[in-house]
């Protein structure tokens, strides 16, 4: 990428003229060390491909956690102008509304004490984990696809403290195929595999006391971070519509450098159908994380007592694989976020009233052996990245490469020597998520903070990990 040029301390750009088919520049937030890791895969080439999409505005943008994905790079975002700009299922990804939810418990690490291992074990018993795993709650699926998290929420405040209140408008269960419904039918309240997890953590340090107080976080407190999405249902929705859009590219005069970017005008029958199915899958994902939260609270009650369960509050739930209509610069755009997190600043009416003075909570998982961060959205995100920041540390090694470096049993022993209780359905899956397979979360967070996209609120360190 000889065309890559440095714009400022945290931003690099491939100009529009680097390729004849680029409609906008390609930009990446990074520092020199992170950029060196990014160059090892095809993610910057994929970002340039995104810059060719019809209707894209401003730039194809990547966060410092960018890595190679399907069509779009993971850690990328693109905004297309409505009504004629395209929607691309690859810009959302196969795990529609994969996202994270943070619960804060009313006790400290010291108060948890010897109950640490029983608590992690009880979570592993309560939340089914693993590829294709079922054992989830079975309720009216159509209601879940329409209503999202509120269909299974026991507490109104959980709904209020969820992005979009856990429900995208325009969801149509009829746009979701029968095969997708079958795949999701028994998976509500299940974790899945890959990089999905439930992690028990301790608040290690507070950086912004005002925001931490608003979020209900204090030093030493126990938290639980949930990372999961729409499971087999969302995967099937993406598969269905990539195939459907690939078949109509010629009809709409669309030429792409990569067929994995298959798309259609958002206003077309195919575009409208995908958005309706995507919204339904996103609603399923919010309901899935809500049901996981319900099960974690039940585990809290069984191990730590009813008072602890009643005092366990949801901080927030935020998506990082979704496309949403938002307004910037006086125009409506469809913002595709794939492995990128909404990060609206203080004053936004799109975030809960109790957080408006400090900004939207953002959760940045590191890896199961390193810290995670709670951030708050900053005005720079609206000015530079369509209200967006990173979503994690970002892979540095492929899953295959990680498995070549370490065996799951050895990794488990290493983590347990660090005082981290580990429960995993698969040693192979554990090895694939080894901490060294990810970029340094401290560096990633430093870049987005210096870029003015989000600021640090708290650092969380793992004390227990449950994985598929």
C-alpha positions in Angstrom: 0.0 0.0 0.0 2.5 2.6 -1.2 -0.3 5.1 -1.6 -1.1 5.1 2.1 -0.3 8.5 3.5 -0.3 9.9 7.0 -3.0 12.6 7.6 -2.3 13.2 11.3 -1.1 11.5 14.5 -3.8 8.8 14.4 -5.2 8.8 10.8 -3.9 7.4 7.5 -5.5 7.6 4.1 -5.4 5.9 0.7 -6.5 8.7 -1.7 -9.4 8.2 -4.1 -7.0 8.3 -7.0 -5.1 5.2 -5.9 -7.6 3.1 -7.9 -9.8 4.1 -10.8 -12.9 2.4 -9.2 -12.7 4.1 -5.8 -15.5 6.6 -5.2 -14.1 8.0 -1.9 -10.8 7.7 0.0 -10.1 4.8 2.4 -9.1 5.9 5.9 -7.8 4.0 8.8 -7.2 5.1 12.4 -3.9 3.6 13.6 -0.4 4.3 14.9 2.7 3.0 13.2 2.9 -0.3 15.3 -0.8 -1.1 14.7 -0.4 -0.2 11.0 2.4 -2.7 10.7 0.1 -5.5 12.0 -2.7 -4.4 9.7 -0.5 -4.7 6.7 0.0 -8.4 7.2 -3.4 -9.3 5.8 -5.7 -8.0 3.0 -7.8 -5.7 5.1 -6.5 -2.5 3.6 -7.2 -3.9 0.1 -10.7 -4.8 1.3 -11.2 -1.3 2.6 -10.4 0.0 -0.8 -12.9 -2.3 -2.3 -15.5 -0.9 0.1 -14.7 2.5 -1.3 -16.1 1.4 -4.6 -19.7 0.9 -3.4 -22.4 2.9 -5.1 -23.6 5.8 -3.0 -20.8 5.7 -0.4 -20.1 9.1 1.1 -17.0 10.7 2.8 -14.7 7.7 3.1 -14.5 4.0 3.7 -13.3 4.0 7.3 -11.5 1.5 9.5 -10.7 1.4 13.2 -7.4 0.2 14.7 -8.8 -3.2 15.3 -9.3 -3.8 11.6 -8.5 -7.2 10.1 -9.5 -9.3 7.1 -13.1 -10.4 6.9 -15.7 -11.5 4.4 -15.9 -8.7 1.8 -15.8 -5.9 4.3 -12.9 -5.9 6.7 -13.8 -6.5 10.3 -13.4 -3.1 12.1 -14.7 -1.2 9.1 -17.7 1.1 8.4 -19.3 2.7 5.4 -22.1 5.2 5.1 -24.2 5.2 1.9 -26.5 8.1 1.1 -30.2 7.3 0.9 -32.4 6.6 -0.9 -30.2 5.4 -3.8 -27.1 4.2 -2.0 -26.6 0.5 -1.6 -27.0 -1.9 1.4 -24.4 -4.7 1.5 -24.9 -7.7 3.8 -21.2 -8.1 3.9 -21.0 -4.7 5.6 -23.0 -6.1 8.5 -21.5 -9.6 8.5 -22.8 -13.1 9.2 -23.3 -12.6 12.9 -25.9 -9.8 12.6 -25.9 -7.7 15.8 -23.0 -9.4 17.4 -22.5 -7.1 20.4 -21.6 -6.8 24.0 -23.6 -6.2 27.2 -22.1 -5.3 30.6 -23.7 -6.2 33.9 -22.4 -4.6 37.2 -22.7 -6.6 40.4 -23.2 -5.0 43.9 -20.1 -6.5 45.3 -16.3 -6.3 45.1 -13.6 -8.8 44.2 -12.8 -9.2 47.9 -16.5 -9.9 48.7 -16.6 -12.4 45.9 -13.6 -14.1 47.4 -13.7 -18.0 47.4 -17.0 -17.9 45.5 -15.1 -16.9 42.3 -14.8 -20.4 40.9 -18.3 -21.6 41.8 -19.7 -18.5 40.3 -17.9 -19.0 36.9 -18.9 -22.6 37.0 -22.5 -21.8 37.6 -22.5 -19.4 34.6 -21.0 -22.1 32.4 -23.8 -24.5 33.5 -26.5 -21.8 32.9 -25.4 -20.5 29.5 -25.1 -23.1 26.7 -21.9 -22.6 24.7 -20.5 -24.1 21.6 -20.9 -24.2 17.8 -24.6 -25.0 16.9 -25.4 -25.4 20.6 -29.1 -25.3 21.5 -30.7 -25.5 24.9 -32.1 -22.0 24.7 -35.4 -20.6 25.7 -38.3 -21.5 23.3 -40.9 -18.7 22.9 -42.9 -17.2 20.1 -40.0 -16.6 17.6 -42.1 -14.1 15.5 -42.5 -12.0 18.6 -38.8 -12.0 19.3 -38.0 -11.0 15.7 -40.4 -8.1 16.0 -39.9 -7.0 19.5 -36.3 -7.8 20.3 -35.0 -7.7 23.9 -38.3 -6.5 25.4 -39.8 -9.9 24.5 -37.8 -11.6 27.2 -36.7 -8.7 29.5 -37.7 -9.1 33.2 -36.7 -5.5 34.0 -37.8 -2.3 32.1 -34.4 -0.7 32.8 -32.6 -3.4 30.8 -34.6 -2.3 27.7 -33.9 1.4 28.5 -30.1 0.7 28.8 -29.8 -1.0 25.4 -28.9 0.6 22.1 -32.1 1.4 20.2 -33.9 0.0 23.3 -33.1 -3.4 21.9 -35.4 -3.2 18.9 -34.9 -2.0 15.3 -37.9 -0.7 13.5 -39.0 -2.2 10.3 -38.3 -5.8 11.2 -40.4 -8.3 9.3 -40.4 -11.9 10.3 -41.7 -12.8 6.9 -38.4 -11.7 5.4 -36.6 -14.3 7.4 -36.4 -17.7 5.6 -37.7 -20.9 7.1 -34.2 -22.3 7.3 -33.0 -19.3 9.3 -36.0 -19.7 11.7 -35.1 -23.4 12.1 -31.5 -22.6 12.9 -32.4 -20.0 15.5 -35.4 -21.8 17.1 -33.5 -23.4 20.0 -30.7 -20.9 20.4 -32.2 -18.0 22.4 -30.0 -17.5 25.5 -27.0 -19.4 24.1 -23.5 -18.1 23.6 -22.1 -19.8 20.5 -18.4 -20.3 19.7 -15.5 -18.5 18.1 -14.8 -15.2 20.0 -18.0 -15.3 21.9 -17.8 -15.4 25.7 -19.1 -14.5 29.1 -16.4 -13.0 31.2 -16.4 -12.2 34.9 -14.2 -9.2 35.5 -13.0 -6.8 38.2 -12.9 -3.0 37.8 -9.2 -2.4 37.9 -9.0 1.4 37.4 -11.3 4.4 37.0 -10.2 7.1 34.5 -13.3 9.3 34.4 -15.0 9.4 37.8 -18.1 11.3 36.6 -18.9 8.9 33.8 -18.1 5.8 35.9 -20.5 7.1 38.6 -23.2 7.6 35.9 -22.6 4.1 34.7 -22.7 2.7 38.2 -19.1 1.5 38.2 -16.5 1.8 41.0 -13.0 0.4 41.5 -12.8 -3.2 42.7 -16.4 -4.0 41.6 -17.3 -7.2 39.9 -18.8 -7.0 36.4 -19.9 -9.6 33.8 -19.4 -8.9 30.1 -21.4 -10.8 27.5 -20.4 -11.1 23.9 -22.8 -12.9 21.5 -25.0 -12.3 18.6 -27.8 -13.7 16.4 -26.4 -17.2 16.2 -27.5 -19.5 13.3 -30.5 -17.3 12.5 -28.4 -14.3 11.6 -25.8 -16.3 9.7 -28.5 -17.8 7.5 -30.1 -14.3 6.9 -26.7 -13.1 5.6 -26.2 -16.2 3.5 -29.7 -15.9 2.0 -29.3 -12.2 1.0 -25.7 -12.3 -0.2 -26.9 -15.0 -2.7 -30.1 -13.0 -3.6 -28.2 -9.8 -4.2 -25.4 -11.5 -6.1 -28.1 -12.6 -8.6 -29.3 -9.0 -9.3 -26.0 -7.0 -9.6 -26.3 -6.8 -13.3 -29.9 -5.6 -13.1 -28.8 -2.6 -11.1 -25.7 -2.0 -13.2 -23.4 -2.7 -10.2 -19.8 -3.8 -10.9 -17.8 -4.9 -7.9 -14.1 -5.8 -7.4 -15.2 -8.6 -5.0 -18.4 -10.5 -5.2 -18.4 -10.8 -1.4 -19.5 -7.2 -1.4 -22.8 -8.1 -3.1 -25.3 -5.3 -2.6 -28.4 -3.7 -4.0 -29.9 -0.2 -3.7 -31.4 0.2 -0.2 -34.6 1.4 -1.9 -34.9 -1.7 -4.1 -37.1 -4.7 -3.3 -34.0 -6.8 -2.5 -32.5 -3.9 -0.3 -35.8 -3.4 1.6 -36.2 -7.1 2.1 -32.7 -7.5 3.5 -33.1 -4.5 5.8 -36.3 -6.0 7.2 -34.7 -9.4 7.7 -31.5 -7.8 9.2 -33.6 -5.8 11.7 -35.4 -9.1 12.7 -32.1 -10.8 13.2 -30.7 -7.9 15.1 -33.8 -8.1 17.4 -33.1 -11.8 17.9 -29.6 -10.9 19.0 -30.7 -8.4 21.5 -33.2 -10.9 22.9 -30.4 -13.5 23.0 -28.2 -11.3 25.1 -31.1 -10.4 27.3 -31.9 -14.0 27.9 -28.2 -14.7 28.7 -28.3 -11.8 31.1 -31.4 -13.3 32.7 -29.6 -16.6 33.2 -26.5 -14.8 34.6 -28.7 -13.1 37.2 -30.2 -16.5 38.1 -26.6 -17.8 38.6 -25.9 -14.8 40.8 -28.9 -15.6 42.9 -27.9 -19.3 43.3 -24.2 -18.6 44.2 -24.1 -15.1 45.6 -27.6 -14.7 47.0 -30.9 -13.0 46.2 -29.7 -9.5 47.3 -26.8 -9.7 44.9 -29.1 -10.8 42.1 -31.5 -7.9 42.7 -28.6 -5.4 42.8 -27.1 -6.6 39.5 -27.7 -3.8 37.0 -27.3 -3.6 33.3 -24.8 -0.8 32.4 -25.5 -1.0 28.6 -25.8 -3.2 25.6 -24.3 -2.1 22.2 -24.2 -3.7 18.8 -21.1 -3.9 16.6 -22.5 -5.6 13.5 -25.4 -3.7 12.1 -26.6 -1.2 9.5 -28.7 1.7 10.7 -30.3 4.8 9.2 -28.7 7.9 10.8 -28.5 11.6 9.9 -25.2 13.4 9.3 -24.5 16.7 7.5 -28.2 17.2 6.7 -28.6 13.9 4.9 -29.9 10.5 5.7 -27.3 7.7 5.4 -27.2 4.0 6.0 -24.2 3.4 8.3 -22.8 -0.1 8.0 -20.8 -1.0 11.1 -19.0 -4.3 10.9 -16.9 -4.9 14.0 -17.4 -1.2 14.8 -19.3 0.3 17.7 -21.7 3.2 17.8 -20.2 5.9 20.1 -22.5 8.9 20.4 -21.3 11.8 22.6 -22.8 13.6 25.5 -26.1 15.4 24.6 -27.3 12.8 22.1 -31.0 12.0 22.4 -30.2 8.5 21.1 -28.7 7.4 24.4 -30.4 6.9 27.8 -31.3 10.1 29.6 -29.2 9.0 32.6 -26.0 8.9 30.4 -26.6 12.0 28.3 -24.4 14.2 30.5 -21.3 11.9 30.0 -21.9 10.2 26.6 -22.8 6.7 25.4 -21.1 3.7 27.1 -18.8 1.7 24.8 -17.3 -1.7 25.7 -14.0 -2.8 24.2 -13.0 -6.4 25.0 -9.3 -7.1 24.9 -8.7 -10.9 25.2 -9.4 -13.4 27.9 -5.9 -12.8 29.4 -5.8 -9.0 29.1 -7.9 -6.0 30.1 -11.1 -4.8 28.5 -12.2 -1.1 28.5 -15.3 0.9 29.2 -15.2 4.0 27.0 -17.6 7.0 26.5 -18.5 8.4 23.1 -16.9 11.8 22.2 -17.8 14.6 19.8 -14.9 13.6 17.5 -16.8 10.4 16.5 -19.6 12.5 15.0 -17.1 14.7 13.1 -14.7 12.0 11.9 -16.4 8.5 11.9 -20.2 8.7 11.6 -20.5 8.3 15.4 -18.3 5.2 15.6 -15.3 3.8 17.4 -13.6 0.4 17.6 -15.2 -2.8 18.9 -12.2 -4.8 20.4 -8.5 -5.4 20.1 -8.8 -7.0 16.6 -7.1 -10.2 15.5 -3.4 -10.3 14.8 -3.2 -14.0 14.0 -5.7 -16.3 12.2 -7.4 -19.0 14.2 -5.3 -21.6 12.4 -2.1 -19.8 13.2 -3.1 -19.4 16.9 -3.7 -23.2 17.2 -0.2 -23.8 15.8 1.3 -21.7 18.6 -0.4 -23.2 21.7 -2.7 -26.1 22.8 -5.9 -25.3 24.6 -4.9 -27.2 27.7 -1.6 -25.3 28.0 -3.4 -22.0 27.5 -5.9 -23.0 30.2 -3.1 -23.6 32.7 -1.4 -20.3 31.8 -4.7 -18.4 32.4 -5.4 -20.2 35.7 -1.9 -19.3 36.9 -3.0 -15.7 36.4 -6.0 -16.3 38.7 -8.4 -16.6 35.8 -11.0 -19.4 36.1 -11.6 -20.9 32.7 -14.6 -23.0 31.4 -14.5 -23.9 27.8 -16.5 -26.4 25.7 -13.6 -26.9 23.3 -9.8 -26.8 23.9 -9.4 -26.1 20.2 -11.7 -23.1 20.4 -9.8 -21.9 23.5 -6.5 -22.0 21.6 -7.9 -20.1 18.7 -8.7 -17.2 21.1 -5.3 -17.1 22.8 -4.4 -13.5 24.0 -1.4 -13.4 21.6 -3.7 -13.8 18.6 -5.0 -10.3 19.2 -3.6 -6.8 18.9 -2.6 -4.9 22.1 -5.9 -3.5 23.4 -4.0 -0.7 25.2 -2.7 0.5 21.9 -6.0 0.2 20.2 -7.8 2.2 22.9 -5.0 4.8 22.9 -5.5 5.5 19.2 -9.3 6.0 19.5 -8.8 8.2 22.6 -6.2 10.4 20.9 -8.3 10.5 17.8 -11.2 12.0 19.9 -13.6 9.2 19.0 -14.1 7.9 22.6 -12.5 8.4 26.0 -11.4 6.0 28.7 -13.8 5.5 31.7 -12.7 2.3 33.3 -10.4 -0.7 32.8 -11.7 -4.2 33.6 -9.5 -7.3 34.2 -10.7 -10.9 33.8 -11.0 -13.2 36.7 -13.2 -15.8 35.0 -13.9 -16.8 31.4 -16.7 -19.0 29.9 -16.2 -19.8 26.2 -17.7 -22.1 23.5 
